[in-house]
């Protein structure tokens, strides 16, 4: 009796031997490639001051070919406003006493350090350029390590919620209620840990909780929605996209403009990357530049929930046999 099962077992063995290294290589590429190719690519940077002096400063910055996207501002006040509005990551202000560098470590500690090296460090030819941190990172997380570390657990929470709804057989409106309730709870718990306990975030508490909840809902609804349409294969596909593309391409530890193309742009269209950008805006910049990532997350949530409702309508759920059994009970009683 074992002979007929031998070919099938051999096929499964070959599949495991082939697929496991492939998945390992894919994961290594997704996580290691952006980290190994981190460098500024059209990074928005301001230059402020008199036209002639600003032009000279811009020429010096353009020596870093393709690194910076230069924005001109009339004076330091305008440059500071642009940084606070998240139009640029920093600015070089040209004054009669020499250049001055403005940074925003809250936008990205990695970018702030890069600008120090490129503009105010020995490599720039002048180690005496004064530096002002316009929007500083929290004192409890000056390097942004804790902020970046929170991206993966939040993605995992959304994946877990979507998988739980799917595996428990919740469909239609009960699934929507479960996803909404779980995401709200995730938002409150995440804000309590990162804001109240660790001091990593410094914005409005409920706004931060709302961002956490929206990110979780976007991921969870995508998982549950595609699973409702395609079955467990849809759940696995969505989880793979979120983990292998969304998380490493999010720019949480640096910035989207520091990742190789097209990783940086693609990451901002996925919930982890949009969530990181939205959380930075809400936590450190009073909501500046929050509209784009908020809309991205909202569309993921709406489309995921809509897919779940559509799947429940098109695919008969596990409740159907139970319903028919209940209809037969009166006949059996008679």
NORVEN-V597614 format. One record per backbone hydrogen bond with DSSP energy under -0.5 kcal/mol. CO is the residue of the C=O (numbers start at 1). NH is the residue of the N-H. E is the energy in kcal/mol with one decimal. If there is no record, write none. Layout:
co->{CO | CO}
nh->{NH | NH}
e->{E | E}
This chain:
co->{2 | 2 | 3 | 3 | 4 | 5 | 6 | 7 | 8 | 9 | 10 | 11 | 12 | 13 | 14 | 15 | 16 | 17 | 18 | 19 | 20 | 21 | 22 | 23 | 24 | 25 | 26 | 27 | 28 | 28 | 29 | 31 | 32 | 33 | 35 | 43 | 44 | 45 | 46 | 47 | 48 | 50 | 51 | 52 | 53 | 54 | 55 | 56 | 57 | 58 | 60 | 61 | 63 | 64 | 64 | 66 | 67 | 68 | 69 | 71 | 73 | 75 | 76 | 77 | 78 | 79 | 80 | 81 | 82 | 82 | 83 | 89 | 90 | 91 | 91 | 92 | 92 | 93 | 93 | 95 | 98 | 99 | 100 | 101 | 102 | 103 | 103 | 104 | 104 | 108 | 109 | 110 | 111 | 112 | 113 | 114 | 115 | 115 | 116 | 116 | 121 | 121 | 122 | 126 | 128 | 130 | 132 | 132 | 134 | 135 | 138 | 139 | 141 | 144 | 145 | 146 | 147 | 148 | 149 | 150 | 151 | 152 | 153 | 154 | 155 | 156 | 157 | 158 | 159 | 160 | 161 | 162 | 163 | 164 | 165 | 166 | 171 | 171 | 172 | 173 | 174 | 175 | 176 | 177 | 178 | 179 | 180 | 181 | 182 | 183 | 184 | 185 | 186 | 187 | 188 | 189 | 190 | 191 | 191 | 192 | 193 | 194 | 194 | 204 | 205 | 206 | 207 | 208 | 209 | 210 | 211 | 212 | 213 | 214 | 215 | 216 | 217 | 218 | 219 | 220 | 221 | 222 | 223 | 224 | 225 | 226 | 227 | 230 | 231 | 231 | 232 | 233 | 234 | 235 | 236 | 237 | 238 | 239 | 240 | 241 | 241 | 242 | 243 | 245 | 247 | 251 | 255 | 256 | 257 | 258 | 260 | 260 | 262 | 263 | 264 | 265 | 266 | 267 | 267 | 267 | 270 | 271 | 272 | 273 | 274 | 275 | 276 | 277 | 278 | 279 | 280 | 280 | 281 | 281 | 281 | 282 | 283 | 285 | 287 | 290 | 291 | 292 | 293 | 294 | 295 | 296 | 297 | 298 | 299 | 300 | 301 | 302 | 303 | 304 | 305 | 306 | 307 | 308 | 309 | 310 | 311 | 314 | 317 | 318 | 319 | 320 | 321 | 322 | 323 | 324 | 325 | 326 | 327 | 328 | 329 | 330}
nh->{5 | 6 | 6 | 7 | 8 | 9 | 10 | 11 | 12 | 13 | 14 | 15 | 16 | 17 | 18 | 19 | 20 | 21 | 22 | 23 | 24 | 25 | 26 | 27 | 28 | 29 | 30 | 31 | 32 | 33 | 33 | 35 | 36 | 37 | 38 | 69 | 89 | 71 | 92 | 73 | 94 | 54 | 55 | 56 | 57 | 58 | 59 | 60 | 61 | 62 | 63 | 64 | 65 | 67 | 68 | 42 | 43 | 70 | 45 | 47 | 49 | 79 | 80 | 81 | 82 | 83 | 84 | 85 | 87 | 88 | 86 | 104 | 46 | 93 | 102 | 48 | 94 | 95 | 100 | 98 | 95 | 130 | 93 | 132 | 91 | 134 | 135 | 107 | 108 | 112 | 113 | 114 | 115 | 116 | 117 | 118 | 119 | 120 | 120 | 121 | 124 | 126 | 125 | 129 | 130 | 101 | 103 | 134 | 136 | 106 | 141 | 142 | 144 | 148 | 149 | 150 | 150 | 151 | 153 | 154 | 155 | 156 | 157 | 158 | 159 | 160 | 161 | 162 | 163 | 164 | 165 | 166 | 167 | 168 | 170 | 169 | 174 | 175 | 176 | 177 | 178 | 179 | 180 | 181 | 182 | 183 | 184 | 185 | 186 | 187 | 188 | 189 | 190 | 191 | 192 | 193 | 194 | 195 | 196 | 197 | 198 | 200 | 201 | 208 | 209 | 210 | 211 | 212 | 213 | 214 | 215 | 216 | 217 | 218 | 219 | 220 | 221 | 222 | 223 | 224 | 225 | 226 | 227 | 228 | 229 | 230 | 231 | 233 | 234 | 235 | 236 | 237 | 238 | 239 | 240 | 241 | 242 | 243 | 244 | 245 | 246 | 247 | 248 | 249 | 250 | 254 | 258 | 259 | 41 | 39 | 263 | 264 | 266 | 267 | 268 | 269 | 269 | 270 | 273 | 274 | 274 | 275 | 276 | 277 | 278 | 279 | 280 | 281 | 282 | 283 | 284 | 285 | 285 | 287 | 288 | 204 | 202 | 288 | 290 | 294 | 295 | 296 | 297 | 298 | 299 | 300 | 301 | 302 | 303 | 304 | 305 | 306 | 307 | 308 | 309 | 310 | 311 | 312 | 313 | 314 | 315 | 316 | 320 | 322 | 323 | 324 | 325 | 326 | 327 | 328 | 329 | 330 | 331 | 332 | 333 | 334}
e->{-0.6 | -0.7 | -1.3 | -0.6 | -0.5 | -2.4 | -2.5 | -2.4 | -2.2 | -2.3 | -2.6 | -2.4 | -2.4 | -2.5 | -2.3 | -3.1 | -2.1 | -0.6 | -1.2 | -2.9 | -2.4 | -2.7 | -2.4 | -2.5 | -2.4 | -2.5 | -2.5 | -2.2 | -2.9 | -0.6 | -1.8 | -0.8 | -2.7 | -1.3 | -0.9 | -2.4 | -2.4 | -2.4 | -2.6 | -2.4 | -3.1 | -3.1 | -2.2 | -1.6 | -2.0 | -2.4 | -2.1 | -1.9 | -2.0 | -2.1 | -0.9 | -1.6 | -1.7 | -2.4 | -0.6 | -2.2 | -2.9 | -0.6 | -2.5 | -2.6 | -1.2 | -1.8 | -2.6 | -2.1 | -2.1 | -1.9 | -2.5 | -1.8 | -2.9 | -0.9 | -1.5 | -0.6 | -2.9 | -0.6 | -3.4 | -2.7 | -0.6 | -0.6 | -1.9 | -1.7 | -1.3 | -0.6 | -3.7 | -2.5 | -2.3 | -2.7 | -0.7 | -1.3 | -1.1 | -2.4 | -2.1 | -2.1 | -2.7 | -1.8 | -2.1 | -2.6 | -2.6 | -0.8 | -1.3 | -0.8 | -1.4 | -1.0 | -1.6 | -0.6 | -0.6 | -2.7 | -2.5 | -1.0 | -0.5 | -2.6 | -1.6 | -0.6 | -1.3 | -2.2 | -2.1 | -1.0 | -0.7 | -1.3 | -0.8 | -1.5 | -1.9 | -2.6 | -2.2 | -1.8 | -2.4 | -2.7 | -2.2 | -2.4 | -2.5 | -2.5 | -2.2 | -1.8 | -3.1 | -2.1 | -1.9 | -1.3 | -0.9 | -0.5 | -1.9 | -2.6 | -2.3 | -2.7 | -2.5 | -2.6 | -2.6 | -2.2 | -2.2 | -2.1 | -2.3 | -2.4 | -2.1 | -2.4 | -2.9 | -2.2 | -2.2 | -1.8 | -2.8 | -2.1 | -1.4 | -1.4 | -2.9 | -2.6 | -1.1 | -2.3 | -2.3 | -2.2 | -1.9 | -2.5 | -2.5 | -2.4 | -2.5 | -2.3 | -2.5 | -2.5 | -2.2 | -2.9 | -2.8 | -1.4 | -2.2 | -2.7 | -2.7 | -2.1 | -1.9 | -2.0 | -1.2 | -3.0 | -2.3 | -0.5 | -0.9 | -1.2 | -2.4 | -2.4 | -2.3 | -2.2 | -2.2 | -2.1 | -2.5 | -2.3 | -2.9 | -1.7 | -2.5 | -1.8 | -0.6 | -1.7 | -1.3 | -0.6 | -1.9 | -1.4 | -1.7 | -1.9 | -1.5 | -0.9 | -2.8 | -2.6 | -1.0 | -0.6 | -1.4 | -1.0 | -0.7 | -0.5 | -2.5 | -2.7 | -2.1 | -2.2 | -2.5 | -2.6 | -2.2 | -2.0 | -2.4 | -3.0 | -2.2 | -0.8 | -1.2 | -2.7 | -0.6 | -0.6 | -0.5 | -1.7 | -1.3 | -2.0 | -2.4 | -2.1 | -2.3 | -2.2 | -2.6 | -1.9 | -2.4 | -3.0 | -2.8 | -2.3 | -2.6 | -2.6 | -2.4 | -2.0 | -2.2 | -2.5 | -2.8 | -2.0 | -1.5 | -2.3 | -2.8 | -0.5 | -1.5 | -0.6 | -2.1 | -2.2 | -2.2 | -2.0 | -1.7 | -1.3 | -0.9 | -0.6 | -0.5 | -2.1 | -2.2 | -1.9}
